[in-house]
Amino acid sequence: MANLPPEIWKEIIDSFSDNHSLRSLLIVNKSFSSLAVRKLYGRVVIGSSAQFNKFADTIIALNDEGHKTYYHYATFVHAVTINTFKREAIFPWYRLSSIFALCENADGLLIGPTDQYADRQTVSVLEDMPSMTLVTHCLAKIIDMLASRSIRRLCLRSLRFLAEFQRHGTRFSTALGKLRKLESLELWHESGRPLGNGGKKCIVQLAQMNDLKEIHLDTFVTDELELDNVLTIFENSPNLESLTWWGTHYNKDDEDYLYRTIFKECTKLHKLVVEVSGFQEGDDFLRLSRHSQGLEELTTWCDIGIGALPLSTFMTFVLRNASTLKHVNALISLAGPPVNRRVHNNNNPNRNLVGRDA
């Protein structure tokens, strides 16, 4: 091992993807052990309540002043992934905040389905949880704690936390209000759950209190926020660089005014991702394309199913941004004539755009 510098061995061990190999390295020697243990504890993945309780008990025991260990394991934890809630109605959420308090370097949390993992300086909640009151209470504590650890990205795939103010009070919104270093904000919502004035105010304040460089808003969010609040978000995001956009259900004049404001206020906006699920042609983004300027990257994206930009819309994007556009990754539809608006299929409240008017 002396023949290679430690940073090379670190790169080699960081490439290991299975915990079995890492655990084997723990018993080779102290040098290998010190590298492997940091990898093992750096990103913790929880797949069941039993796993979480075992992890929590271990961290608590190892932090006991009377318990002598070779490593201070809690300091190695940087991100925690929990992907168990869909299978278990009861999860010990109440223990989560105490674990983050002990793991002073932890600044990443993801609650979501399998095959997705937490990143550092990120809080992501990708699905609904069954025990909403308990989860919201615990998440508020964790976000309150992580606000001082430079959280850069917030992703909420369900705004039930904000929509149900009558039940949960303002605990969650108060915690979100302490985030001051966000650079990326991703918000999804469900049809039929009004945000209320408190929820709308909370979202607008996130834009006002942070220097956002990336925004991702689905159609339900923009519709619930209403035009004035959406305008305020972009007026307070002068350094915005990337926008993922699902469209709106505003009238034509309001959409024109909104898009004109976005490209006027967000002069650094160079990347646009357009969500095109569920329609092959239409003028949904034609008005957006007519106001676009300064784009360097144009991408289409489908949350579910397939979709594409109509050719006329795509060409307008290209012509409006001919001097700056460097990269295009877009599905294009040659079909016509265009339809007017996309519509929502509300059978699944967690998925959004799947149909179009005839």
Buried (B, 14 or more C-beta within 10 A) or exposed (E): EEEEEEEEBBEEBEEBEEEEEBEEBBEEEEEBBBBBBBBBBBBBBBEBBEBBBEBBEEBBEBBEEEEEEEEEBBBBBBBBBBBBBEEEEEBBBEBBBBBBBBBEEBBBBBBBEEEBBBBBBBBBBBEBBEBBEBBBBBBBBBBBBBBEBEBBBBBBBBBBBBBBBEEBBBBBBEBBBBBEBBBBBBBBBBBEBEBBEBBBBBBBBBBBBBBBBBBBBBBBBBBBBEBEBBBBBBBBBEEBBBBBBBBBBBEEEBBBBBBEBBBEBBEEBBBBBBBBBBBBBBBBBBBBBBBBEBBBBBBBBBBBEEBBBBBBBBEBBBEBBEEEBEEBEBBBBEBEEBBEEBBBEEEEBEBBBBEBEE
